[in-house]
Amino acid sequence: MAAPSRTEKSSGRNVKTNSTIEKPPSKVHLYAGKMITCDATLKQFLMQLNHAQPQELQFVIRDLDDRHLFIHRQRFPAGYATVEQWLQYEVQQWNRQWTFQQQCEREDH
């Protein structure tokens, strides 16, 4: 909205100024996403998985704190129905690779 112009007297001359009020650009960004709550170890795995993705598939919008991530709900590789399905698959693969299960022989006496 433009304010009316006014005339000011400066050093003996009339100077006409045109005052306008400009709104600063909006700093509000809206994202549709999901909040994930997990332990710190799983969160670090998800952050590493995010950074390993190409730019168009990086899914973390915001790292909120040590137990929460806000993620895009539409960024996931083809072949999965939802981002949840993809992340569950990735976590299962991670568990298979890094979980140690000792095989014990059963002894019946």
N, C-alpha and C positions, 0 to 999 in steps of 0.2 A: 504494500500500500504506500503510495507516494504522499509525502507531506507537502503542504503548499510551500512554494518558494518564498523567500523573504529577502529583503534588501538590508545589508549591513554596511555601516560606515567604517572604513578602515583607512587610516592615514590620509584623510581628506578626500577619498574617492568612494563612490558608491560601488559596492561589490554585490552582485546578485548571486546567491547560492541556491541550489536546489537540493534540499534535504530529502533523502529517501531512507526508508527503513527496509533493509534487506534481511530476509530470514536466512539463517545459516543452513547449509545443506543438511538434510536429515541424516542422523547417525544411527538410526534404528534399522536393524536387519532382522527380518523374520525368517525362521527356518522351521520346516516341518521335520521332526525327527523323533528319536527315541532316546530315553535315558537308560543307560546300563549301570547296574549296581553290581560290583564284583570285588573280590579281594585284590590286593595290590599286585600279586604275581600275575593273575589273569589279566589285570589291566595293562601291565607292562607287555604281556604277550599281544594283546589287542593293539596297543600302540605300535609295536614292532610290525605287526601284520599290516596296519594302516600305512606305515612308511614304506613297506615293500610293494605296495600297489602303485600302478600308474596314477598320475594326477587325477584322471577322470573317475577313478574307482576309490580314491581315498575317502573313507567314510566317517572319520572323526571330525565333527564340527568344533567341539570344544572339550578340552580336558578340564573337568570341573573341579575335582579334588582327588585325593588319594584312592577313592573308591567309586567314583562316578565319571562316566563319559557320556557326552551327548553326541549321537551319531545320526547321519543321514539314513532315512529309511528306504531310499531308492538307489543307493550306490552299492552294488554287489555284482559279482561276475555272472555272466549268463550261465544257465544251467541250474539255477536255484530259484525257488519260488519267492522267497523273502530274504531279507538281510539276516533274520534270525536263523533260518535254515542254513545259510552259508556259514555264519559264525559258529553255530553248533557243530557243523562238520569240521571246521578248522580246529576247534577246541578238542574234539574227539581225536583228531589226527595228532595233535600236540600231546594229549594224554597217552596215546599209544606209544609215541616215540619216547617220551620222557618219564613215564611211570615204571618203576621197577617192581616186578612181581617175582618173588623167589619161588621156584618150583621145588616143592618138598615131596620126597617119597613117603608114601604112606606105609607105615609098618603096623601090621596087625599081629598081635601076639596072643 
